[in-house]
Amino acid sequence: MNNTLKKITPSGDLTWWIKWFATGFMLVAIITRSAGGPPIIDFVCATIGCIGWAWVGFRWHDRSILLLNGVVACILLIGLLRILWL
């Protein structure tokens, strides 16, 4: 039995770059939130990260990634608008 994992996602193309930038934005958002930083940075970075991952899900034809990140991006945008206009 072969216990190695086979990589099936693209490497080096545009989706690869977007997924890593989106992941970086998500990490900054989570670090900002856990450190008690400004909520605006959390919302902006998380929104950018979710939009990036939603795009990757669209390009990969992965409905679960697209649905989750698309819905979360909409929710975060509503929160961001609340911060900016209240």
N, CA, C and O of each residue as an XYZ file, in Angstrom:
344
protein
N       0.839     -1.194      0.000
C       0.000      0.000      0.000
C       0.878      1.250      0.000
O       1.806      1.369      0.800
N       0.578      2.166     -0.894
C       1.351      3.398     -1.016
C       0.746      4.458     -0.100
O      -0.411      4.841     -0.273
N       1.521      4.934      0.874
C       1.033      5.912      1.850
C       1.376      7.352      1.492
O       1.147      8.247      2.305
N       1.912      7.603      0.316
C       2.236      8.977     -0.068
C       1.000      9.667     -0.630
O       0.135      9.042     -1.243
N       0.947     10.946     -0.405
C      -0.155     11.747     -0.926
C       0.198     12.253     -2.315
O       1.303     12.744     -2.547
N      -0.730     12.131     -3.218
C      -0.518     12.624     -4.576
C      -1.136     14.008     -4.705
O      -2.315     14.193     -4.403
N      -0.358     14.970     -5.145
C      -0.833     16.341     -5.328
C      -1.669     16.404     -6.602
O      -1.221     15.995     -7.673
N      -2.896     16.925     -6.472
C      -3.760     17.008     -7.647
C      -4.149     18.441     -7.994
O      -4.780     18.674     -9.025
N      -3.783     19.402     -7.152
C      -4.095     20.797     -7.454
C      -2.986     21.385     -8.324
O      -1.839     20.944     -8.250
N      -3.321     22.373     -9.143
C      -2.315     22.985    -10.018
C      -1.189     23.648     -9.224
O      -1.391     24.094     -8.095
N      -0.030     23.704     -9.815
C       1.119     24.332     -9.168
C       1.755     25.324    -10.125
O       2.079     24.983    -11.263
N       1.934     26.564     -9.654
C       2.634     27.569    -10.447
C       1.750     28.391    -11.375
O       2.226     29.359    -11.968
N       0.476     28.034    -11.516
C      -0.401     28.836    -12.370
C      -1.033     29.965    -11.556
O      -0.694     30.149    -10.388
N      -1.946     30.718    -12.165
C      -2.556     31.865    -11.481
C      -3.345     31.436    -10.246
O      -3.322     32.130     -9.230
N      -4.044     30.301    -10.320
C      -4.811     29.856     -9.142
C      -3.887     29.547     -7.968
O      -4.253     29.768     -6.813
N      -2.704     29.042     -8.254
C      -1.736     28.747     -7.200
C      -1.336     30.028     -6.476
O      -1.293     30.070     -5.247
N      -1.044     31.076     -7.253
C      -0.656     32.356     -6.656
C      -1.809     32.975     -5.862
O      -1.608     33.460     -4.749
N      -3.004     32.958     -6.431
C      -4.163     33.548     -5.748
C      -4.461     32.806     -4.455
O      -4.743     33.435     -3.435
N      -4.405     31.475     -4.479
C      -4.723     30.724     -3.255
C      -3.737     31.053     -2.145
O      -4.131     31.133     -0.981
N      -2.455     31.245     -2.477
C      -1.478     31.559     -1.426
C      -1.601     33.003     -0.941
O      -1.448     33.260      0.253
N      -1.873     33.945     -1.836
C      -2.113     35.319     -1.389
C      -3.378     35.377     -0.532
O      -3.398     36.042      0.504
N      -4.429     34.685     -0.963
C      -5.678     34.660     -0.193
C      -5.454     34.031      1.181
O      -5.989     34.505      2.183
N      -4.670     32.975      1.220
C      -4.353     32.342      2.500
C      -3.590     33.304      3.402
O      -3.850     33.367      4.603
N      -2.655     34.048      2.834
C      -1.919     35.050      3.616
C      -2.838     36.111      4.191
O      -2.699     36.486      5.356
N      -3.780     36.603      3.385
C      -4.739     37.590      3.886
C      -5.601     37.012      5.002
O      -5.887     37.696      5.985
N      -6.016     35.750      4.854
C      -6.821     35.112      5.898
C      -6.028     34.996      7.202
O      -6.570     35.220      8.284
N      -4.748     34.649      7.095
C      -3.916     34.541      8.296
C      -3.735     35.896      8.979
O      -3.788     35.987     10.205
N      -3.523     36.939      8.192
C      -3.402     38.285      8.774
C      -4.707     38.656      9.486
O      -4.675     39.226     10.577
N      -5.838     38.341      8.886
C      -7.132     38.648      9.500
C      -7.287     37.917     10.834
O      -7.723     38.510     11.821
N      -6.939     36.655     10.865
C      -7.089     35.863     12.085
C      -6.128     36.341     13.160
O      -6.501     36.422     14.330
N      -4.895     36.657     12.779
C      -3.923     37.179     13.750
C      -4.393     38.515     14.296
O      -4.303     38.762     15.499
N      -4.896     39.380     13.421
C      -5.400     40.686     13.864
C      -6.554     40.511     14.847
O      -6.601     41.175     15.882
N      -7.476     39.623     14.522
C      -8.628     39.377     15.392
C      -8.183     38.840     16.747
O      -8.653     39.309     17.784
N      -7.284     37.866     16.746
C      -6.876     37.254     18.016
C      -6.017     38.181     18.857
O      -5.990     38.064     20.082
N      -5.313     39.106     18.207
C      -4.473     40.055     18.943
C      -5.249     41.293     19.394
O      -4.693     42.158     20.071
N      -6.517     41.382     19.027
C      -7.320     42.535     19.427
C      -7.030     43.776     18.609
O      -7.207     44.898     19.083
N      -6.587     43.575     17.390
C      -6.276     44.698     16.512
C      -7.531     45.373     15.982
O      -8.645     44.996     16.346
N      -7.355     46.364     15.129
C      -8.498     47.086     14.579
C      -9.400     46.164     13.746
O      -8.916     45.461     12.859
N     -10.703     46.167     14.029
C     -11.620     45.307     13.281
C     -11.614     45.570     11.777
O     -11.867     44.656     10.992
N     -11.329     46.802     11.368
C     -11.337     47.125      9.943
C     -10.288     46.287      9.194
O     -10.541     45.824      8.081
N      -9.117     46.097      9.806
C      -8.071     45.285      9.172
C      -8.514     43.834      9.078
O      -8.304     43.180      8.056
N      -9.121     43.336     10.134
C      -9.651     41.974     10.131
C     -10.664     41.796      9.006
O     -10.562     40.854      8.219
N     -11.635     42.690      8.928
C     -12.695     42.576      7.915
C     -12.143     42.706      6.497
O     -12.521     41.932      5.617
N     -11.264     43.663      6.264
C     -10.718     43.869      4.921
C      -9.885     42.661      4.493
O     -10.063     42.148      3.388
N      -8.986     42.207      5.353
C      -8.124     41.075      4.989
C      -8.924     39.794      4.811
O      -8.676     39.035      3.874
N      -9.882     39.544      5.699
C     -10.702     38.331      5.579
C     -11.554     38.378      4.311
O     -11.729     37.359      3.643
N     -12.078     39.545      3.981
C     -12.891     39.685      2.764
C     -12.044     39.419      1.523
O     -12.467     38.689      0.627
N     -10.854     40.006      1.468
C      -9.961     39.779      0.333
C      -9.600     38.295      0.232
O      -9.597     37.722     -0.857
N      -9.300     37.685      1.367
C      -8.965     36.264      1.376
C     -10.112     35.401      0.882
O      -9.899     34.479      0.095
N     -11.324     35.688      1.335
C     -12.491     34.904      0.910
C     -12.799     35.109     -0.572
O     -13.149     34.159     -1.273
N     -12.673     36.329     -1.041
C     -12.907     36.573     -2.469
C     -11.863     35.813     -3.302
O     -12.194     35.222     -4.331
N     -10.620     35.834     -2.856
C      -9.578     35.090     -3.565
C      -9.858     33.601     -3.596
O      -9.739     32.969     -4.645
N     -10.229     33.032     -2.454
C     -10.529     31.600     -2.408
C     -11.794     31.264     -3.181
O     -11.876     30.191     -3.779
N     -12.779     32.149     -3.187
C     -13.989     31.912     -3.983
C     -13.630     31.855     -5.464
O     -14.144     31.007     -6.193
N     -12.757     32.747     -5.910
C     -12.319     32.739     -7.302
C     -11.591     31.439     -7.638
O     -11.802     30.851     -8.699
N     -10.722     30.996     -6.709
C     -10.011     29.731     -6.915
C     -11.013     28.578     -7.003
O     -10.881     27.710     -7.866
N     -12.011     28.563     -6.120
C     -13.045     27.533     -6.181
C     -13.786     27.545     -7.506
O     -14.102     26.490     -8.055
N     -14.061     28.734     -8.018
C     -14.713     28.864     -9.321
C     -13.838     28.289    -10.426
O     -14.314     27.525    -11.265
N     -12.569     28.652    -10.428
C     -11.645     28.186    -11.462
C     -11.421     26.678    -11.396
O     -11.245     26.025    -12.425
N     -11.429     26.124    -10.171
C     -11.210     24.692     -9.995
C     -12.509     23.895    -10.139
O     -12.497     22.666    -10.063
N     -13.615     24.585    -10.345
C     -14.934     23.935    -10.397
C     -15.218     23.173     -9.097
O     -15.791     22.083     -9.110
N     -14.805     23.769     -7.984
C     -15.010     23.167     -6.659
C     -16.106     23.948     -5.955
O     -15.873     25.017     -5.392
N     -17.309     23.385     -6.004
C     -18.471     24.109     -5.484
C     -18.412     24.353     -3.982
O     -18.916     25.374     -3.514
N     -17.810     23.448     -3.213
C     -17.759     23.655     -1.765
C     -16.874     24.850     -1.411
O     -17.236     25.651     -0.550
N     -15.717     24.978     -2.065
C     -14.832     26.123     -1.824
C     -15.513     27.407     -2.284
O     -15.473     28.421     -1.587
N     -16.133     27.362     -3.450
C     -16.811     28.536     -3.992
C     -17.975     28.962     -3.104
O     -18.106     30.143     -2.781
N     -18.815     28.019     -2.708
C     -19.986     28.351     -1.882
C     -19.572     28.921     -0.531
O     -20.044     29.987     -0.135
N     -18.699     28.222      0.170
C     -18.283     28.675      1.501
C     -17.680     30.075      1.448
O     -18.101     30.964      2.188
N     -16.706     30.270      0.584
C     -16.000     31.547      0.557
C     -16.827     32.658     -0.063
O     -16.686     33.818      0.324
N     -17.691     32.326     -1.021
C     -18.584     33.337     -1.584
C     -19.573     33.859     -0.556
O     -19.803     35.065     -0.464
N     -20.160     32.948      0.219
C     -21.117     33.350      1.259
C     -20.405     34.126      2.368
O     -20.892     35.164      2.817
N     -19.255     33.622      2.806
C     -18.517     34.320      3.873
C     -18.069     35.708      3.402
O     -18.107     36.659      4.183
N     -17.650     35.838      2.153
C     -17.254     37.158      1.634
C     -18.428     38.130      1.680
O     -18.247     39.295      2.033
N     -19.627     37.671      1.329
C     -20.819     38.535      1.400
C     -21.107     38.956      2.833
O     -21.409     40.121      3.093
N     -21.014     38.012      3.763
C     -21.252     38.324      5.177
C     -20.218     39.325      5.680
O     -20.561     40.275      6.385
N     -18.957     39.115      5.320
C     -17.901     40.037      5.746
C     -18.077     41.416      5.125
O     -17.818     42.423      5.784
N     -18.510     41.480      3.875
C     -18.763     42.779      3.246
C     -19.852     43.551      3.979
O     -19.751     44.768      4.134
N     -20.885     42.861      4.427
C     -21.940     43.509      5.216
C     -21.349     44.057      6.517
O     -21.633     45.190      6.903
N     -20.531     43.252      7.186
C     -19.869     43.719      8.410
C     -18.956     44.898      8.147
O     -18.906     45.839      8.939
N     -18.235     44.852      7.042
C     -17.341     45.962      6.683
C     -18.127     47.237      6.428
O     -17.717     48.316      6.856
N     -19.240     47.123      5.744
C     -20.082     48.300      5.502
C     -20.624     48.861      6.824
O     -20.713     50.078      6.989
N     -20.979     47.992      7.750
C     -21.436     48.451      9.073
C     -20.357     49.255      9.790
O     -20.640     50.285     10.401
N     -19.113     48.772      9.707
C     -17.989     49.473     10.362
C     -17.769     50.841      9.706
O     -17.549     51.838     10.394
N     -17.829     50.878      8.390
C     -17.524     52.120      7.682
C     -18.628     53.161      7.798
O     -18.346     54.359      7.774
N     -19.883     52.727      7.923
C     -21.003     53.680      7.912
C     -21.691     53.863      9.244
O     -22.715     54.544      9.312
N     -21.168     53.284     10.297
C     -21.773     53.498     11.631
C     -20.849     54.236     12.540
O     -21.196     54.498     13.692
